[in-house]
């Protein structure tokens, strides 16, 4: 066979591969989501996916994976970046990576830097007390917006969401956004809140955020009369202890408070299922994670 004959056979094939419709070759989309469930024997995972503009709305989807090792290090509540591959007749997840919170705003970035420094130096007891995923949370005792004592142990058998805030935070993407997530979740699960779902907003500014201040803050969220949504304060040392157990760091900075961003989910046994750092997940994704726990066998 001459060189010319070989070229005549190869070139049409190359042309077809380069010019074939994308739907034939498979579509690949960069995606972000929250892991809801993992089935390692069947190499699948359920993910609350964020919107992919021009391709799909935000939704919960089940994905197979081609390589079982892609599931290593994942658990319910893990934030992931991945590639959604849609081929003719099949869709799967590839290139799965644990999502690292990369907010470049000064407040959470400074708090993260302090966390890293304390972990490296090991100078304070806070790092040693930080709880990990799967650990049971020790009981704590704080005071709610009606000046009534509240203990974590009183919510045994319920799914618990915890986030942190201070009432005069000036930045809409920080405390306001995390509280708004709980407001959206409260509406979505109105039949569960107070019955088998509890929401806790814990202030890390207990000197200023006394019960009467928290009561006004709760009214701003239409949460004042919502049974099962608590806004908590307490003695400074107790508040600091609770915050640091969840890796929630903060300090005074020119009249404001520099702080990290954390939303924690506990299962019915009081164990940490997820400790979501940052503000990049949506209220819908948070709600999908809670939904998976509320539907789990008791």
Backbone as CSV, one residue per row, in Angstrom:
resi,resn,N_x,N_y,N_z,CA_x,CA_y,CA_z,C_x,C_y,C_z
1,UNK,0.862,-1.195,0.000,0.000,0.000,0.000,0.896,1.241,0.000
2,UNK,0.601,2.137,-0.919,1.413,3.343,-1.028,1.064,4.336,0.081
3,UNK,1.949,5.316,0.283,1.719,6.360,1.281,0.457,7.145,0.959
4,UNK,0.226,7.387,-0.333,-0.986,8.129,-0.733,-2.240,7.357,-0.380
5,UNK,-2.234,6.042,-0.561,-3.399,5.219,-0.227,-3.657,5.217,1.279
6,UNK,-2.584,5.172,2.075,-2.734,5.207,3.543,-3.373,6.517,3.972
7,UNK,-2.911,7.632,3.399,-3.480,8.937,3.743,-4.951,9.008,3.382
8,UNK,-5.315,8.435,2.225,-6.704,8.464,1.786,-7.610,7.686,2.733
9,UNK,-7.073,6.678,3.402,-7.882,5.909,4.358,-7.976,6.586,5.721
10,UNK,-6.882,7.237,6.155,-6.833,7.826,7.496,-7.554,9.161,7.565
11,UNK,-7.403,10.002,6.558,-7.940,11.361,6.628,-9.446,11.410,6.826
12,UNK,-10.272,10.603,6.153,-11.716,10.652,6.415,-12.065,10.316,7.856
13,UNK,-11.325,9.368,8.439,-11.575,8.997,9.841,-11.260,10.153,10.767
14,UNK,-10.132,10.826,10.528,-9.771,11.976,11.352,-10.802,13.082,11.214
15,UNK,-11.299,13.274,10.009,-12.299,14.318,9.776,-13.571,14.032,10.564
16,UNK,-14.000,12.764,10.550,-15.225,12.400,11.283,-15.047,12.598,12.775
17,UNK,-13.876,12.231,13.326,-13.641,12.364,14.770,-13.635,13.823,15.195
18,UNK,-13.064,14.687,14.343,-12.971,16.101,14.710,-14.290,16.837,14.522
19,UNK,-15.087,16.392,13.547,-16.275,17.151,13.183,-17.569,16.520,13.658
20,UNK,-17.501,15.375,14.350,-18.721,14.722,14.798,-19.416,15.570,15.835
21,UNK,-20.746,15.534,15.936,-21.479,16.349,16.912,-21.011,16.064,18.331
22,UNK,-21.068,17.093,19.212,-20.637,16.937,20.593,-21.425,15.855,21.308
23,UNK,-22.726,15.721,20.961,-23.564,14.724,21.613,-23.097,13.307,21.311
24,UNK,-22.376,13.119,20.129,-21.830,11.804,19.821,-20.573,11.542,20.652
25,UNK,-19.712,12.565,20.723,-18.436,12.379,21.403,-18.575,12.421,22.911
26,UNK,-19.637,13.023,23.445,-19.815,13.164,24.880,-19.587,14.596,25.320
27,UNK,-20.462,15.088,26.169,-20.318,16.441,26.708,-19.635,16.378,28.062
28,UNK,-18.819,17.371,28.356,-18.111,17.461,29.637,-18.378,18.836,30.222
29,UNK,-18.838,18.842,31.487,-19.190,20.103,32.148,-18.532,20.154,33.521
30,UNK,-17.955,21.292,33.849,-17.427,21.514,35.195,-18.598,21.693,36.155
31,UNK,-18.578,20.960,37.261,-19.720,20.958,38.182,-19.245,21.078,39.625
32,UNK,-20.166,21.540,40.473,-19.928,21.683,41.913,-21.136,21.117,42.646
33,UNK,-20.899,20.400,43.754,-22.037,19.840,44.466,-21.706,19.420,45.878
34,UNK,-22.753,18.987,46.576,-22.634,18.457,47.934,-22.986,16.977,47.880
35,UNK,-22.098,16.133,48.368,-22.349,14.693,48.384,-23.441,14.379,49.401
36,UNK,-24.443,13.633,48.976,-25.542,13.247,49.852,-25.457,11.783,50.274
37,UNK,-24.984,10.941,49.381,-24.970,9.509,49.668,-23.924,8.842,48.792
38,UNK,-23.271,7.801,49.321,-22.250,7.061,48.588,-22.570,5.571,48.650
39,UNK,-22.548,4.920,47.504,-22.727,3.473,47.418,-21.443,2.904,46.825
40,UNK,-20.509,2.561,47.702,-19.202,2.106,47.228,-19.272,0.769,46.487
41,UNK,-20.065,-0.219,46.969,-20.114,-1.491,46.219,-20.571,-1.321,44.772
42,UNK,-21.497,-0.373,44.535,-21.997,-0.163,43.182,-21.327,1.025,42.478
43,UNK,-20.347,1.628,43.152,-19.573,2.747,42.594,-20.482,3.873,42.101
44,UNK,-21.371,4.325,42.984,-22.250,5.446,42.648,-22.274,6.436,43.806
45,UNK,-22.626,7.667,43.500,-22.836,8.661,44.535,-23.987,9.568,44.137
46,UNK,-24.690,10.047,45.166,-25.789,10.994,44.974,-25.282,12.374,45.346
47,UNK,-25.539,13.353,44.478,-24.985,14.691,44.651,-26.080,15.733,44.455
48,UNK,-26.107,16.729,45.342,-26.914,17.920,45.112,-26.072,18.863,44.267
49,UNK,-26.379,18.913,42.973,-25.549,19.653,42.019,-25.989,21.112,41.918
50,UNK,-25.024,21.986,41.794,-25.330,23.369,41.482,-25.742,23.502,40.027
51,UNK,-26.307,24.630,39.700,-26.721,24.892,38.321,-25.512,24.888,37.379
52,UNK,-25.694,24.308,36.215,-24.705,24.404,35.142,-25.353,25.243,34.045
53,UNK,-25.022,26.527,33.950,-25.704,27.415,33.003,-25.695,26.856,31.584
54,UNK,-26.847,26.889,30.967,-26.976,26.421,29.602,-27.108,24.931,29.450
55,UNK,-27.008,24.200,30.588,-27.095,22.736,30.498,-28.163,22.156,31.403
56,UNK,-28.153,22.534,32.702,-29.157,21.982,33.597,-29.352,22.888,34.806
57,UNK,-30.536,22.800,35.395,-30.821,23.508,36.634,-30.175,22.770,37.804
58,UNK,-30.136,23.434,38.950,-29.671,22.766,40.159,-30.617,21.615,40.478
59,UNK,-30.054,20.457,40.820,-30.890,19.293,41.113,-30.071,18.212,41.797
60,UNK,-30.768,17.245,42.373,-30.130,16.068,42.957,-30.012,15.010,41.870
61,UNK,-28.799,14.452,41.710,-28.566,13.438,40.684,-27.732,12.294,41.242
62,UNK,-27.964,11.100,40.720,-27.145,9.931,41.023,-26.143,9.727,39.894
63,UNK,-24.871,9.541,40.255,-23.825,9.372,39.255,-23.051,8.087,39.499
64,UNK,-22.844,7.282,38.463,-21.832,6.235,38.578,-20.451,6.855,38.400
65,UNK,-19.440,6.153,38.865,-18.060,6.546,38.616,-17.355,5.376,37.947
66,UNK,-16.417,5.675,37.085,-15.711,4.627,36.353,-14.619,3.988,37.205
67,UNK,-14.078,4.765,38.139,-12.968,4.299,38.968,-13.385,4.369,40.430
68,UNK,-13.365,3.246,41.132,-13.779,3.203,42.533,-12.945,4.133,43.402
69,UNK,-11.698,4.393,43.005,-10.835,5.271,43.795,-11.326,6.713,43.792
70,UNK,-12.184,7.071,42.837,-12.750,8.417,42.821,-13.600,8.698,44.052
71,UNK,-14.047,7.637,44.733,-14.890,7.799,45.918,-14.079,7.907,47.206
72,UNK,-12.773,7.674,47.121,-11.929,7.741,48.313,-11.960,9.146,48.908
73,UNK,-12.103,9.202,50.213,-12.101,10.485,50.917,-13.420,11.212,50.906
74,UNK,-14.438,10.643,50.265,-15.744,11.295,50.211,-16.675,10.721,51.267
75,UNK,-17.588,11.557,51.741,-18.632,11.142,52.675,-19.777,12.122,52.534
76,UNK,-20.957,11.768,53.037,-22.067,12.725,52.972,-21.669,14.070,53.578
77,UNK,-21.994,15.132,52.864,-21.653,16.471,53.324,-20.382,17.037,52.723
78,UNK,-19.620,16.210,51.994,-18.406,16.711,51.356,-18.762,17.609,50.177
79,UNK,-18.129,18.775,50.105,-18.268,19.648,48.939,-17.275,19.176,47.883
80,UNK,-17.734,18.998,46.643,-16.848,18.477,45.605,-16.929,19.313,44.327
81,UNK,-15.818,19.358,43.631,-15.761,19.794,42.243,-15.576,18.532,41.407
82,UNK,-16.236,18.458,40.254,-16.095,17.272,39.424,-16.453,17.612,37.986
83,UNK,-16.199,16.661,37.106,-16.581,16.795,35.712,-17.779,15.901,35.445
84,UNK,-18.867,16.492,34.972,-20.047,15.735,34.586,-19.883,15.360,33.119
85,UNK,-19.812,14.071,32.868,-19.630,13.570,31.511,-20.944,12.961,31.036
86,UNK,-21.485,13.478,29.937,-22.738,12.978,29.364,-22.452,12.391,27.998
87,UNK,-22.477,11.072,27.922,-22.299,10.378,26.667,-23.641,9.845,26.204
88,UNK,-23.675,9.339,24.993,-24.911,8.806,24.457,-25.383,7.640,25.321
89,UNK,-26.489,7.846,26.033,-27.068,6.787,26.843,-26.513,6.661,28.243
90,UNK,-25.570,7.508,28.640,-25.016,7.395,29.991,-24.459,8.730,30.462
91,UNK,-24.476,8.907,31.785,-23.892,10.082,32.426,-23.099,9.596,33.628
92,UNK,-21.915,10.167,33.839,-21.125,9.750,34.992,-20.280,10.918,35.495
93,UNK,-19.741,10.742,36.704,-18.888,11.757,37.317,-17.435,11.334,37.192
94,UNK,-16.587,12.282,36.857,-15.158,12.008,36.720,-14.368,13.157,37.330
95,UNK,-13.088,12.924,37.550,-12.176,13.959,38.075,-12.743,14.598,39.339
96,UNK,-13.165,13.769,40.291,-13.788,14.258,41.523,-12.700,14.768,42.466
97,UNK,-12.896,15.984,42.979,-11.948,16.587,43.914,-12.705,17.228,45.063
98,UNK,-12.181,17.079,46.261,-12.771,17.758,47.404,-12.606,19.255,47.207
99,UNK,-13.710,19.997,47.338,-13.694,21.438,47.092,-13.046,22.164,48.264
100,UNK,-12.100,23.018,47.961,-11.437,23.832,48.970,-12.011,25.243,48.930
101,UNK,-12.436,25.721,50.091,-12.999,27.066,50.178,-11.926,28.084,49.830
102,UNK,-12.185,28.892,48.785,-11.173,29.802,48.271,-11.625,31.258,48.297
103,UNK,-12.558,31.609,49.175,-13.017,32.993,49.233,-11.835,33.914,49.501
104,UNK,-11.654,34.900,48.649,-10.513,35.811,48.796,-10.836,37.045,49.623
105,UNK,-12.082,37.148,50.117,-12.413,38.292,50.969,-11.576,38.226,52.234
106,UNK,-11.241,39.388,52.758,-10.243,39.449,53.836,-10.715,38.780,55.118
107,UNK,-12.001,38.882,55.455,-12.453,38.404,56.756,-12.316,36.888,56.914
108,UNK,-12.947,36.068,56.056,-12.774,34.627,56.219,-11.373,34.155,55.901
109,UNK,-10.669,34.830,54.973,-9.306,34.427,54.659,-8.398,34.615,55.868
110,UNK,-8.560,35.731,56.568,-7.748,35.966,57.756,-8.039,34.927,58.825
111,UNK,-9.305,34.553,58.973,-9.666,33.543,59.950,-9.066,32.189,59.586
112,UNK,-9.067,31.850,58.296,-8.472,30.585,57.869,-6.969,30.580,58.133
113,UNK,-6.313,31.718,57.890,-4.881,31.791,58.136,-4.571,31.586,59.615
114,UNK,-5.418,32.142,60.484,-5.226,31.943,61.913,-5.427,30.478,62.273
115,UNK,-6.437,29.835,61.678,-6.651,28.407,61.926,-5.418,27.594,61.542
116,UNK,-4.869,27.868,60.363,-3.698,27.134,59.899,-2.507,27.360,60.823
117,UNK,-2.329,28.623,61.257,-1.216,28.939,62.140,-1.342,28.191,63.457
118,UNK,-2.542,28.152,64.044,-2.731,27.465,65.309,-2.522,25.960,65.157
119,UNK,-2.941,25.408,64.007,-2.733,23.982,63.775,-1.257,23.649,63.661
120,UNK,-0.486,24.540,63.007,0.930,24.287,62.833,1.705,24.444,64.134
121,UNK,1.380,25.498,64.854,2.112,25.791,66.087,1.633,24.925,67.229
122,UNK,0.322,24.629,67.237,-0.243,23.834,68.328,-0.165,24.541,69.657
123,UNK,-0.302,25.878,69.630,-0.066,26.667,70.835,-1.260,26.745,71.748
124,UNK,-2.457,26.492,71.228,-3.640,26.677,72.058,-4.418,25.399,72.213
125,UNK,-5.258,25.318,73.234,-6.067,24.113,73.434,-7.184,23.991,72.421
126,UNK,-7.508,25.090,71.699,-8.627,25.051,70.762,-8.414,24.002,69.682
127,UNK,-7.185,23.958,69.113,-6.923,23.021,68.024,-7.090,21.586,68.492
128,UNK,-6.671,21.303,69.723,-6.760,19.941,70.247,-8.206,19.530,70.462
129,UNK,-9.082,20.493,70.709,-10.478,20.164,71.005,-11.350,20.131,69.758
130,UNK,-10.794,20.505,68.608,-11.619,20.547,67.411,-12.171,19.163,67.084
131,UNK,-13.464,19.098,66.856,-14.136,17.840,66.590,-14.065,17.504,65.108
132,UNK,-13.986,16.222,64.815,-13.899,15.761,63.437,-15.227,15.151,63.002
133,UNK,-15.366,14.961,61.689,-16.557,14.326,61.142,-16.713,12.938,61.763
134,UNK,-17.916,12.628,62.179,-18.196,11.328,62.791,-18.125,11.322,64.305
135,UNK,-17.547,12.376,64.898,-17.460,12.436,66.355,-18.767,12.947,66.958
136,UNK,-19.074,12.441,68.143,-20.237,12.929,68.872,-19.889,14.252,69.549
137,UNK,-20.801,15.195,69.489,-20.564,16.522,70.045,-20.881,16.510,71.536
138,UNK,-19.946,16.941,72.375,-20.238,17.020,73.809,-21.395,17.977,74.079
139,UNK,-22.116,17.714,75.134,-23.237,18.576,75.486,-22.745,19.986,75.806
140,UNK,-23.553,20.968,75.473,-23.254,22.343,75.870,-24.542,23.020,76.318
141,UNK,-24.381,24.092,77.097,-25.520,24.782,77.704,-25.403,26.277,77.400
142,UNK,-26.371,26.798,76.661,-26.386,28.215,76.326,-27.758,28.799,76.633
143,UNK,-27.996,30.047,76.212,-29.250,30.763,76.504,-29.833,31.237,75.190
144,UNK,-31.145,31.071,75.009,-31.747,31.460,73.738,-32.263,32.891,73.768
145,UNK,-32.913,33.290,72.687,-33.376,34.668,72.527,-34.508,35.039,73.485
146,UNK,-35.097,34.063,74.142,-36.138,34.347,75.140,-35.589,34.250,76.561
147,UNK,-34.245,34.181,76.666,-33.546,34.109,77.948,-33.782,32.772,78.657
148,UNK,-34.084,31.734,77.889,-34.288,30.410,78.451,-33.066,29.531,78.194
149,UNK,-32.703,28.668,79.144,-31.552,27.780,78.945,-31.841,26.741,77.865
150,UNK,-30.827,26.457,77.079,-30.928,25.465,76.010,-29.686,24.577,76.073
151,UNK,-29.891,23.273,76.052,-28.772,22.331,76.029,-28.866,21.475,74.779
152,UNK,-27.734,21.119,74.218,-27.718,20.283,73.016,-28.372,18.937,73.284
153,UNK,-28.164,18.397,74.471,-28.701,17.071,74.801,-30.219,17.021,74.748
154,UNK,-30.879,18.177,74.863,-32.343,18.192,74.825,-32.877,17.902,73.419
155,UNK,-31.978,17.874,72.412,-32.400,17.620,71.034,-32.005,16.221,70.569
156,UNK,-31.764,15.337,71.513,-31.394,13.960,71.167,-32.462,13.342,70.270
157,UNK,-32.018,12.627,69.248,-32.937,11.986,68.320,-33.377,12.875,67.176
158,UNK,-32.894,14.114,67.139,-33.266,15.063,66.081,-32.044,15.411,65.236
159,UNK,-32.275,15.770,63.990,-31.223,16.328,63.147,-31.035,17.792,63.545
160,UNK,-29.781,18.212,63.692,-29.491,19.567,64.177,-28.582,20.285,63.183
161,UNK,-28.977,21.489,62.787,-28.127,22.367,61.991,-27.609,23.494,62.866
162,UNK,-26.333,23.798,62.746,-25.710,24.847,63.566,-24.943,25.790,62.648
163,UNK,-25.155,27.089,62.811,-24.300,28.054,62.145,-23.950,29.168,63.126
164,UNK,-23.049,30.043,62.743,-22.483,31.024,63.659,-22.607,32.415,63.056
165,UNK,-22.806,33.412,63.927,-23.058,34.765,63.441,-22.822,35.772,64.551
166,UNK,-22.801,37.051,64.186,-22.967,38.113,65.168,-23.883,39.150,64.547
167,UNK,-24.715,39.760,65.350,-25.878,40.489,64.837,-25.515,41.742,64.060
168,UNK,-24.364,42.359,64.326,-24.027,43.579,63.605,-22.959,43.334,62.546
169,UNK,-22.885,42.119,62.033,-21.985,41.822,60.907,-22.422,42.674,59.709
170,UNK,-21.528,43.463,59.125,-21.932,44.397,58.060,-21.900,43.803,56.654
171,UNK,-21.432,42.574,56.510,-21.177,42.029,55.179,-22.268,41.037,54.780
172,UNK,-22.990,41.299,53.700,-24.160,40.495,53.351,-23.848,39.062,52.971
173,UNK,-22.624,38.761,52.541,-22.297,37.397,52.136,-21.793,36.528,53.268
174,UNK,-21.770,37.075,54.500,-21.220,36.313,55.617,-22.351,35.878,56.553
175,UNK,-22.475,36.480,57.700,-23.495,36.055,58.671,-24.898,36.122,58.074
176,UNK,-25.164,37.182,57.310,-26.498,37.343,56.715,-26.813,36.169,55.807
177,UNK,-25.854,35.778,54.976,-26.116,34.689,54.035,-26.338,33.367,54.756
178,UNK,-25.534,33.083,55.783,-25.705,31.819,56.492,-27.027,31.788,57.252
179,UNK,-27.429,32.910,57.820,-28.734,32.970,58.482,-29.854,32.840,57.457
180,UNK,-29.662,33.442,56.287,-30.671,33.323,55.239,-30.818,31.873,54.778
181,UNK,-29.702,31.138,54.731,-29.790,29.718,54.404,-30.733,28.995,55.361
182,UNK,-30.616,29.307,56.645,-31.488,28.673,57.641,-32.932,29.123,57.463
183,UNK,-33.124,30.382,57.071,-34.481,30.860,56.825,-35.132,30.080,55.687
184,UNK,-34.381,29.861,54.606,-34.898,29.094,53.468,-35.167,27.653,53.876
185,UNK,-34.230,27.070,54.620,-34.400,25.696,55.101,-35.626,25.592,56.009
186,UNK,-35.811,26.607,56.885,-36.955,26.586,57.788,-38.282,26.566,57.058
187,UNK,-38.351,27.305,55.949,-39.578,27.313,55.150,-39.764,25.996,54.415
188,UNK,-38.685,25.465,53.888,-38.768,24.196,53.147,-39.205,23.051,54.048
189,UNK,-38.730,23.055,55.305,-39.031,21.966,56.226,-39.900,22.446,57.389
190,UNK,-40.851,23.295,57.084,-41.692,23.876,58.140,-42.398,22.801,58.970
191,UNK,-42.698,21.668,58.363,-43.356,20.595,59.101,-42.419,19.790,59.966
192,UNK,-41.111,19.992,59.789,-40.109,19.237,60.560,-39.468,20.068,61.667
193,UNK,-39.341,21.390,61.436,-38.634,22.235,62.408,-39.358,22.196,63.752
194,UNK,-38.608,21.863,64.782,-39.176,21.733,66.111,-39.621,20.320,66.425
195,UNK,-39.861,19.524,65.386,-40.296,18.144,65.603,-39.121,17.181,65.480
196,UNK,-38.472,17.150,64.335,-37.281,16.314,64.204,-36.132,17.044,63.524
197,UNK,-36.240,18.361,63.394,-35.166,19.198,62.870,-35.036,20.438,63.747
198,UNK,-33.811,20.716,64.183,-33.519,21.872,65.034,-32.480,22.747,64.343
199,UNK,-32.683,24.061,64.381,-31.741,25.020,63.820,-31.192,25.899,64.937
200,UNK,-29.870,25.995,65.006,-29.215,26.789,66.043,-28.303,27.835,65.415
201,UNK,-28.580,29.103,65.665,-27.651,30.194,65.339,-26.927,30.569,66.622
202,UNK,-25.609,30.406,66.625,-24.823,30.715,67.822,-24.007,31.973,67.572
203,UNK,-24.188,32.992,68.406,-23.400,34.206,68.268,-22.007,33.992,68.838
204,UNK,-20.998,34.571,68.190,-19.649,34.558,68.759,-19.303,35.928,69.332
205,UNK,-20.345,36.751,69.559,-20.175,38.047,70.216,-21.154,38.125,71.389
206,UNK,-20.983,37.260,72.394,-21.971,37.189,73.470,-22.027,38.430,74.347
207,UNK,-20.971,39.224,74.377,-20.995,40.442,75.187,-22.049,41.408,74.646
208,UNK,-22.093,41.572,73.342,-23.080,42.458,72.730,-24.405,41.747,72.489
209,UNK,-24.347,40.515,72.000,-25.557,39.797,71.585,-26.210,39.087,72.763
210,UNK,-26.813,39.886,73.604,-27.596,39.359,74.720,-28.978,38.918,74.209
211,UNK,-29.753,38.196,75.015,-31.031,37.660,74.529,-31.951,38.674,73.872
212,UNK,-32.035,39.880,74.415,-32.944,40.860,73.821,-32.476,41.293,72.428
213,UNK,-31.146,41.334,72.220,-30.610,41.659,70.897,-30.886,40.520,69.925
214,UNK,-30.710,39.293,70.391,-30.976,38.132,69.545,-32.465,38.008,69.220
215,UNK,-33.308,38.410,70.156,-34.753,38.365,69.905,-35.127,39.296,68.755
216,UNK,-34.520,40.484,68.719,-34.781,41.416,67.627,-34.235,40.859,66.310
217,UNK,-33.066,40.267,66.376,-32.466,39.652,65.186,-33.367,38.531,64.671
218,UNK,-33.906,37.724,65.565,-34.806,36.637,65.179,-36.064,37.178,64.517
219,UNK,-36.574,38.312,65.035,-37.769,38.913,64.424,-37.480,39.362,62.994
220,UNK,-36.267,39.817,62.740,-35.906,40.226,61.384,-35.981,39.063,60.398
221,UNK,-35.818,37.844,60.909,-35.883,36.643,60.075,-37.240,35.944,60.195
222,UNK,-38.195,36.612,60.822,-39.506,36.003,61.057,-39.374,34.671,61.789
223,UNK,-38.382,34.610,62.666,-38.107,33.374,63.388,-38.493,33.455,64.857
224,UNK,-39.002,34.600,65.267,-39.277,34.793,66.695,-40.264,33.753,67.228
225,UNK,-41.251,33.406,66.433,-42.249,32.454,66.916,-42.086,31.062,66.357
226,UNK,-40.942,30.803,65.707,-40.711,29.489,65.107,-40.152,28.539,66.157
227,UNK,-40.931,27.555,66.503,-40.486,26.570,67.491,-39.452,25.654,66.842
228,UNK,-38.264,25.634,67.405,-37.216,24.787,66.849,-36.086,25.551,66.192
229,UNK,-36.204,26.891,66.095,-35.110,27.716,65.592,-34.665,28.624,66.733
230,UNK,-33.453,28.392,67.218,-32.942,29.082,68.397,-31.747,29.957,68.026
231,UNK,-31.674,31.119,68.687,-30.550,32.035,68.555,-29.883,32.088,69.917
232,UNK,-28.635,31.615,69.989,-28.029,31.300,71.283,-26.857,32.207,71.628
233,UNK,-26.771,32.518,72.920,-25.656,33.246,73.495,-25.317,32.579,74.820
234,UNK,-24.439,33.184,75.589,-24.083,32.601,76.873,-22.817,33.208,77.415
235,UNK,-22.256,32.621,78.479,-20.988,33.111,79.013,-19.892,33.046,77.956
236,UNK,-19.006,34.033,78.008,-17.986,34.155,76.965,-17.169,32.874,76.811
237,UNK,-16.704,32.303,77.897,-15.855,31.122,77.811,-16.608,29.921,77.250
238,UNK,-17.872,29.783,77.599,-18.662,28.669,77.082,-18.900,28.837,75.582
239,UNK,-19.205,30.056,75.155,-19.406,30.319,73.728,-18.113,30.049,72.955
240,UNK,-16.990,30.514,73.480,-15.711,30.283,72.815,-15.415,28.794,72.702
241,UNK,-15.698,28.049,73.751,-15.452,26.601,73.745,-16.272,25.921,72.651
242,UNK,-17.553,26.248,72.582,-18.424,25.632,71.579,-17.953,25.991,70.175
243,UNK,-17.636,27.260,69.956,-17.195,27.687,68.628,-15.921,26.970,68.198
244,UNK,-14.946,26.917,69.090,-13.669,26.318,68.725,-13.784,24.814,68.506
245,UNK,-14.730,24.163,69.135,-14.922,22.726,68.899,-15.309,22.440,67.456
246,UNK,-15.899,23.428,66.790,-16.291,23.252,65.393,-15.326,23.944,64.433
247,UNK,-14.164,24.385,64.938,-13.191,25.051,64.088,-13.581,26.465,63.722
248,UNK,-14.483,27.047,64.512,-14.989,28.386,64.239,-14.112,29.409,64.953
249,UNK,-13.280,30.113,64.184,-12.339,31.052,64.766,-12.771,32.486,64.512
250,UNK,-12.442,33.384,65.426,-12.860,34.786,65.320,-12.038,35.625,66.275
251,UNK,-11.928,36.923,65.994,-11.282,37.855,66.906,-11.690,39.277,66.568
252,UNK,-11.571,40.175,67.531,-11.914,41.585,67.363,-10.908,42.258,66.440
253,UNK,-11.432,43.119,65.556,-10.554,43.796,64.599,-11.143,45.162,64.270
254,UNK,-10.664,46.199,64.961,-11.069,47.584,64.726,-12.584,47.764,64.788
255,UNK,-13.172,47.260,65.838,-14.603,47.438,66.064,-15.470,46.392,65.408
256,UNK,-14.917,45.610,64.506,-15.648,44.509,63.877,-15.057,43.192,64.359
257,UNK,-15.599,42.108,63.877,-15.085,40.796,64.254,-14.693,40.053,62.985
258,UNK,-13.428,39.711,62.888,-12.960,38.858,61.801,-13.299,37.419,62.166
259,UNK,-13.879,36.692,61.230,-14.355,35.353,61.601,-14.380,34.414,60.417
260,UNK,-14.360,33.133,60.740,-14.518,32.083,59.741,-16.005,31.901,59.436
261,UNK,-16.310,30.988,58.526,-17.687,30.695,58.152,-17.880,29.183,58.211
262,UNK,-18.768,28.734,59.098,-19.007,27.299,59.236,-20.496,27.028,59.430
263,UNK,-20.967,25.962,58.782,-22.312,25.436,59.008,-22.167,23.949,59.285
264,UNK,-22.662,23.517,60.427,-22.444,22.151,60.905,-23.770,21.403,60.937
265,UNK,-23.744,20.136,60.531,-24.933,19.288,60.562,-24.651,18.091,61.462
266,UNK,-25.555,17.847,62.411,-25.466,16.689,63.297,-26.583,15.708,62.964
267,UNK,-26.275,14.414,63.026,-27.314,13.412,62.791,-28.110,13.167,64.068
268,UNK,-29.019,12.224,64.031,-29.912,11.977,65.168,-29.173,11.428,66.386
269,UNK,-27.969,10.934,66.171,-27.152,10.430,67.281,-26.215,11.500,67.844
270,UNK,-26.344,12.715,67.350,-25.508,13.800,67.848,-24.098,13.793,67.296
271,UNK,-23.863,13.079,66.182,-22.544,13.032,65.568,-22.471,14.012,64.389
272,UNK,-21.274,14.540,64.156,-21.087,15.495,63.065,-21.125,14.761,61.726
273,UNK,-22.063,15.126,60.894,-22.150,14.587,59.539,-21.372,15.470,58.576
274,UNK,-21.470,16.775,58.751,-20.809,17.708,57.848,-20.438,18.969,58.599
275,UNK,-19.298,19.534,58.218,-18.873,20.843,58.708,-18.511,21.651,57.470
276,UNK,-19.501,22.351,56.938,-19.359,23.056,55.666,-18.669,24.392,55.900
277,UNK,-17.510,24.550,55.311,-16.781,25.808,55.451,-17.176,26.749,54.324
278,UNK,-17.306,28.032,54.659,-17.518,29.038,53.636,-18.977,29.302,53.336
279,UNK,-19.197,29.959,52.203,-20.540,30.405,51.825,-20.851,30.072,50.375
280,UNK,-20.140,29.098,49.802,-20.281,28.822,48.375,-21.385,27.820,48.060
281,UNK,-21.841,27.070,49.040,-22.967,26.171,48.821,-24.261,26.970,48.916
282,UNK,-25.311,26.448,48.325,-26.599,27.155,48.311,-27.512,26.636,49.414
283,UNK,-28.561,27.407,49.685,-29.572,26.963,50.645,-30.245,25.682,50.161
284,UNK,-30.415,25.549,48.846,-31.011,24.326,48.312,-30.124,23.121,48.584
285,UNK,-28.810,23.270,48.403,-27.900,22.160,48.660,-27.877,21.805,50.142
286,UNK,-27.890,22.819,51.002,-27.971,22.556,52.430,-29.264,21.810,52.759
287,UNK,-30.366,22.239,52.162,-31.638,21.575,52.384,-31.643,20.146,51.876
288,UNK,-31.004,19.898,50.727,-30.933,18.531,50.203,-30.158,17.622,51.151
289,UNK,-29.093,18.155,51.765,-28.326,17.374,52.734,-29.176,17.049,53.958
290,UNK,-29.888,18.034,54.467,-30.778,17.798,55.612,-31.875,16.802,55.249
291,UNK,-32.405,16.912,54.032,-33.460,16.012,53.583,-32.984,14.569,53.610
292,UNK,-31.730,14.335,53.181,-31.197,12.975,53.166,-31.099,12.404,54.578
293,UNK,-30.836,13.263,55.565,-30.754,12.798,56.953,-32.142,12.591,57.551
294,UNK,-33.065,13.468,57.220,-34.417,13.329,57.751,-35.111,12.079,57.195
295,UNK,-34.737,11.681,55.973,-35.331,10.488,55.365,-34.638,9.204,55.799
296,UNK,-33.472,9.324,56.432,-32.731,8.130,56.847,-33.477,7.399,57.966
297,UNK,-33.348,6.078,58.041,-34.008,5.333,59.134,-33.570,5.840,60.488
298,UNK,-34.515,5.924,61.410,-34.184,6.419,62.752,-33.514,5.303,63.569
